[in-house]
Amino acid sequence: MQAEDSRALRDLERTLGEAVPQVARFDYRHFGYREEEGRVVALELQGRDLAGLPESLGELAGLRSLHLNRNRLRSLPPTLASLRLLERLSLGGNNLREAPEWVGGLSALRSLNLSGNPLDCLPGWLRDRVGLEELYLSELGLEVLPEWVGGLRALRRLVLFGNRLRELPDWIGGLARLQELTLGGNRLRALPQAVGALSGLVELSAYANELEALPESLEGLGCLRELALQENRLRSLPQGIGALRSLEYLVLNGNLLEGLPDSIVRLGRLKTLRLQANPWRELSAEQEGWLRSLAERGARIRR
């Protein structure tokens, strides 16, 4: 291992008061480092009660992934600005009131997690990071989604769980590369028709909101595999839901549904279907046959 990397790891171990293990792959503990060709390329330090970081971490010139979720960090050492190969930076669940300006200068950065910090505001430099592919902005108290997010056209994953959003702007449909959109735990009463333009979307989570209806444009999401809508106020589903032929995971429990649209029987790939805690009337004979067919193929159905 390079001398700079060894020194940085020793400093980190002194800060932690414990050894940092080398691992071939990270497991559920998310603790340790991964090495390639004598350089530390990934460092996972989640939930280690860290109140600070050694400045020598900035010497890890080969570092591509740094996860610091669930610590007590109030600031980051400016030496981390030297991590020019860093692609993933995860800072969720710390005590940061601001995201340092130098983070915006990390030219290789593709994934950024700022969730669950007491940020005074979203950093202005984010609007210029048009190459970001993943952005996590959960539990930040957001009431409005800034318009400049619509300019981050490379986004593939946008996570907005646990904010105070009451509406989703129409420009969301311009994020053409989006594959995962997480909106759970907000105050949304509707989704815009523009959501149907996200033709590459694979996962849509809008659970625990105040949704009363879904847009007919939903049928345009032909790649969708997961749709989580539990704990809303839905009284019906759009007839076009049967067009979602790729759907494997559909969660509808805890709504106000009394029935299902006829087209739902076209969803033959479902592996998980949750329907409980709705005021159901009788389903049609065709729908009952569809549920039996799914169960015979091994689908997990709760009703």
C-alpha positions as CSV (number, residue, x, y, z in Angstrom):
1,M,0.0,0.0,0.0
2,Q,1.1,3.5,-0.8
3,A,2.8,5.3,2.2
4,E,0.2,8.1,2.1
5,D,-2.7,5.7,2.3
6,S,-1.1,3.8,5.2
7,R,-0.6,7.0,7.1
8,A,-4.2,8.2,6.5
9,L,-5.5,4.8,7.7
10,R,-3.4,5.0,10.9
11,D,-4.6,8.5,11.6
12,L,-8.2,7.3,11.1
13,E,-7.7,4.3,13.4
14,R,-6.4,6.6,16.1
15,T,-9.5,8.9,15.7
16,L,-11.8,5.9,15.8
17,G,-10.0,4.0,18.6
18,E,-10.3,0.8,16.6
19,A,-8.8,-0.9,13.6
20,V,-10.3,-0.3,10.2
21,P,-10.6,-3.7,8.4
22,Q,-9.8,-4.3,4.8
23,V,-12.7,-6.0,3.1
24,A,-13.2,-7.6,-0.4
25,R,-16.8,-6.3,-0.4
26,F,-19.0,-4.4,2.0
27,D,-21.7,-6.1,4.0
28,Y,-24.5,-4.7,6.1
29,R,-22.1,-3.2,8.7
30,H,-20.6,-0.8,6.1
31,F,-17.3,-0.5,7.9
32,G,-13.8,-0.9,6.4
33,Y,-11.8,-0.1,3.3
34,R,-11.3,-1.6,0.0
35,E,-8.0,-1.6,-1.8
36,E,-7.0,-1.9,-5.5
37,E,-3.4,-1.9,-6.7
38,G,-2.0,-0.5,-3.5
39,R,-4.5,2.4,-3.2
40,V,-7.6,2.7,-1.0
41,V,-10.5,3.1,-3.4
42,A,-13.5,2.9,-1.0
43,L,-13.9,3.8,2.6
44,E,-17.1,3.0,4.6
45,L,-17.4,4.6,8.0
46,Q,-21.2,4.6,8.6
47,G,-22.5,4.8,12.2
48,R,-19.0,5.1,13.9
49,D,-19.9,8.1,16.1
50,L,-17.3,10.2,14.4
51,A,-17.2,13.9,15.5
52,G,-14.3,14.7,13.2
53,L,-12.0,13.3,10.5
54,P,-8.2,13.4,10.2
55,E,-7.0,15.8,7.6
56,S,-4.7,13.1,6.2
57,L,-7.8,11.5,4.5
58,G,-7.2,14.1,1.8
59,E,-4.1,12.1,0.9
60,L,-6.1,9.1,-0.3
61,A,-5.6,10.0,-3.9
62,G,-7.2,6.9,-5.3
63,L,-10.4,7.2,-3.3
64,R,-13.6,6.8,-5.3
65,S,-16.2,6.2,-2.7
66,L,-16.5,7.8,0.8
67,H,-19.5,7.0,3.0
68,L,-19.9,8.8,6.3
69,N,-23.6,8.4,7.1
70,R,-24.9,8.5,10.6
71,N,-22.0,10.1,12.4
72,R,-21.8,13.4,14.4
73,L,-19.9,15.5,11.9
74,R,-20.4,19.3,12.0
75,S,-17.7,20.0,9.4
76,L,-15.4,18.3,7.0
77,P,-11.6,18.9,6.6
78,P,-10.9,21.1,3.6
79,T,-8.1,18.7,2.6
80,L,-10.8,16.4,1.2
81,A,-11.0,18.8,-1.7
82,S,-7.9,16.9,-3.0
83,L,-9.9,13.8,-3.7
84,R,-10.1,14.3,-7.4
85,L,-11.2,10.8,-8.2
86,L,-14.1,10.8,-5.7
87,E,-17.3,9.7,-7.4
88,R,-19.5,8.9,-4.4
89,L,-19.8,11.1,-1.3
90,S,-22.4,10.1,1.3
91,L,-22.9,12.5,4.3
92,G,-26.4,11.6,5.4
93,G,-27.5,11.8,9.0
94,N,-24.8,14.1,10.4
95,N,-24.9,17.6,12.0
96,L,-23.8,19.6,9.0
97,R,-25.4,23.1,8.7
98,E,-23.7,23.7,5.3
99,A,-22.1,21.6,2.5
100,P,-18.7,23.1,1.9
101,E,-18.0,24.9,-1.4
102,W,-15.1,22.6,-2.2
103,V,-17.5,19.7,-2.5
104,G,-18.9,21.4,-5.6
105,G,-15.4,21.3,-7.1
106,L,-15.0,17.5,-7.0
107,S,-15.0,17.0,-10.7
108,A,-15.5,13.3,-10.7
109,L,-18.5,13.4,-8.3
110,R,-21.5,11.4,-9.5
111,S,-23.4,10.6,-6.3
112,L,-24.1,12.9,-3.4
113,N,-26.1,12.3,-0.2
114,L,-26.9,15.3,2.0
115,S,-30.0,13.7,3.6
116,G,-30.9,14.2,7.3
117,N,-28.6,17.1,8.0
118,P,-29.7,20.4,9.6
119,L,-28.7,22.4,6.5
120,D,-29.6,26.1,6.6
121,C,-30.3,25.8,2.8
122,L,-29.3,23.7,-0.2
123,P,-25.8,24.7,-1.4
124,G,-25.9,27.0,-4.4
125,W,-23.1,25.1,-6.2
126,L,-25.4,22.1,-6.6
127,R,-27.1,23.8,-9.6
128,D,-23.8,23.6,-11.5
129,R,-23.2,19.9,-10.9
130,V,-25.0,18.9,-14.1
131,G,-23.1,15.6,-14.2
132,L,-24.6,14.3,-11.0
133,E,-26.4,10.9,-11.5
134,E,-27.6,10.3,-7.9
135,L,-28.9,13.0,-5.5
136,Y,-30.2,12.2,-2.0
137,L,-32.1,15.1,-0.4
138,S,-34.3,13.3,2.2
139,E,-35.4,14.7,5.5
140,L,-34.3,18.2,4.9
141,G,-37.6,19.9,5.6
142,L,-38.0,20.9,1.9
143,E,-41.4,22.5,1.2
144,V,-40.6,23.3,-2.5
145,L,-38.3,21.5,-4.9
146,P,-35.9,24.1,-6.3
147,E,-36.3,24.7,-10.1
148,W,-32.6,24.2,-10.7
149,V,-33.0,20.5,-9.9
150,G,-34.7,20.3,-13.3
151,G,-31.4,21.3,-14.9
152,L,-29.6,18.2,-13.5
153,R,-30.4,16.2,-16.6
154,A,-28.0,13.4,-15.9
155,L,-29.9,12.3,-12.8
156,R,-30.8,8.6,-12.7
157,R,-31.8,8.5,-9.0
158,L,-33.6,11.3,-7.0
159,V,-34.5,10.6,-3.4
160,L,-36.7,13.1,-1.6
161,F,-38.1,11.0,1.2
162,G,-39.5,12.7,4.4
163,N,-39.7,16.3,3.3
164,R,-42.8,18.6,3.3
165,L,-43.4,18.8,-0.4
166,R,-47.0,19.5,-1.3
167,E,-46.6,19.3,-5.1
168,L,-44.2,18.0,-7.7
169,P,-43.4,20.5,-10.4
170,D,-44.1,19.8,-14.1
171,W,-40.4,20.2,-15.0
172,I,-39.8,16.8,-13.3
173,G,-40.8,15.3,-16.7
174,G,-37.7,16.7,-18.2
175,L,-35.4,14.5,-16.2
176,A,-35.4,12.0,-19.1
177,R,-32.7,9.7,-17.6
178,L,-34.4,9.2,-14.3
179,Q,-34.7,5.6,-13.3
180,E,-35.6,5.9,-9.6
181,L,-37.8,8.6,-8.0
182,T,-38.5,8.4,-4.2
183,L,-41.2,10.7,-2.9
184,G,-42.4,8.8,0.2
185,G,-43.3,10.6,3.4
186,N,-44.2,14.0,1.9
187,R,-47.6,15.9,1.7
188,L,-48.3,15.3,-2.0
189,R,-52.0,15.3,-3.0
190,A,-51.3,14.6,-6.7
191,L,-48.6,13.7,-9.1
192,P,-48.3,15.8,-12.3
193,Q,-49.2,14.5,-15.7
194,A,-45.5,15.1,-16.6
195,V,-44.5,12.1,-14.6
196,G,-45.7,10.0,-17.5
197,A,-42.8,11.4,-19.6
198,L,-40.3,9.6,-17.4
199,S,-40.3,6.6,-19.8
200,G,-37.1,5.1,-18.3
201,L,-38.4,5.1,-14.7
202,V,-37.9,1.7,-13.0
203,E,-38.9,2.6,-9.4
204,L,-41.5,5.1,-8.3
205,S,-42.1,5.4,-4.5
206,A,-44.8,7.8,-3.4
207,Y,-46.0,6.0,-0.2
208,A,-47.2,7.9,2.9
209,N,-48.5,11.0,1.1
210,E,-52.0,12.4,0.7
211,L,-52.5,11.2,-2.9
212,E,-56.2,11.1,-3.9
213,A,-55.7,10.1,-7.5
214,L,-53.0,9.2,-10.0
215,P,-52.5,10.8,-13.5
216,E,-53.6,8.8,-16.5
217,S,-50.2,9.5,-18.0
218,L,-48.9,6.8,-15.6
219,E,-49.4,4.3,-18.5
220,G,-46.4,5.8,-20.2
221,L,-44.0,4.2,-17.6
222,G,-43.5,1.0,-19.6
223,C,-40.2,0.2,-17.8
224,L,-41.6,0.5,-14.3
225,R,-40.9,-2.5,-12.1
226,E,-41.7,-1.1,-8.6
227,L,-44.7,1.1,-7.7
228,A,-45.1,1.9,-4.0
229,L,-48.4,3.8,-3.2
230,Q,-49.3,2.5,0.3
231,E,-50.7,4.8,3.0
232,N,-52.4,7.4,0.7
233,R,-56.0,8.4,0.0
234,L,-56.5,6.7,-3.3
235,R,-60.1,5.8,-4.2
236,S,-59.3,4.4,-7.6
237,L,-56.5,3.6,-10.0
238,P,-56.2,4.8,-13.6
239,Q,-57.4,2.3,-16.2
240,G,-54.1,2.6,-17.9
241,I,-52.3,0.8,-15.1
242,G,-52.6,-2.4,-17.1
243,A,-50.1,-0.9,-19.6
244,L,-47.3,-1.3,-16.9
245,R,-46.4,-4.8,-18.2
246,S,-42.9,-4.7,-16.6
247,L,-44.4,-4.2,-13.1
248,E,-43.2,-6.7,-10.5
249,Y,-43.9,-4.9,-7.2
250,L,-47.2,-3.2,-6.5
251,V,-48.0,-1.9,-3.1
252,L,-51.5,-0.4,-2.5
253,N,-52.3,-1.2,1.2
254,G,-53.7,1.5,3.4
255,N,-55.7,3.4,0.8
256,L,-59.5,3.9,0.2
257,L,-59.8,1.6,-2.8
258,E,-63.1,-0.2,-3.2
259,G,-62.2,-1.9,-6.5
260,L,-59.5,-2.4,-9.2
261,P,-59.7,-1.3,-12.8
262,D,-60.4,-4.1,-15.3
263,S,-57.0,-3.6,-17.0
264,I,-55.1,-4.7,-13.9
265,V,-55.4,-8.4,-15.0
266,R,-52.7,-7.6,-17.7
267,L,-50.1,-7.3,-15.0
268,G,-48.8,-10.8,-15.3
269,R,-45.3,-10.3,-14.0
270,L,-46.2,-9.3,-10.5
271,K,-44.1,-11.0,-7.8
272,T,-45.4,-8.9,-4.9
273,L,-48.9,-7.4,-4.5
274,R,-50.2,-5.8,-1.3
275,L,-53.9,-4.9,-1.1
276,Q,-54.8,-5.1,2.6
277,A,-56.4,-2.3,4.6
278,N,-58.6,-1.0,1.8
279,P,-62.5,-0.9,2.0
280,W,-62.8,-3.5,-0.8
281,R,-66.0,-4.5,-2.4
282,E,-66.1,-7.8,-4.4
283,L,-63.5,-8.1,-7.1
284,S,-64.7,-9.4,-10.5
285,A,-64.4,-13.1,-11.4
286,E,-61.7,-12.3,-13.9
287,Q,-59.7,-10.4,-11.2
288,E,-60.1,-13.2,-8.8
289,G,-58.8,-15.6,-11.4
290,W,-55.9,-13.3,-12.1
291,L,-55.0,-13.3,-8.3
292,R,-55.1,-17.1,-8.2
293,S,-52.9,-17.3,-11.3
294,L,-50.3,-15.0,-9.7
295,A,-50.3,-17.0,-6.5
296,E,-49.8,-20.2,-8.4
297,R,-46.7,-18.7,-10.0
298,G,-45.3,-17.9,-6.6
299,A,-46.3,-14.2,-6.2
300,R,-46.6,-12.9,-2.6
301,I,-50.1,-11.6,-2.3
302,R,-51.6,-9.9,0.8
303,R,-55.2,-8.8,0.7
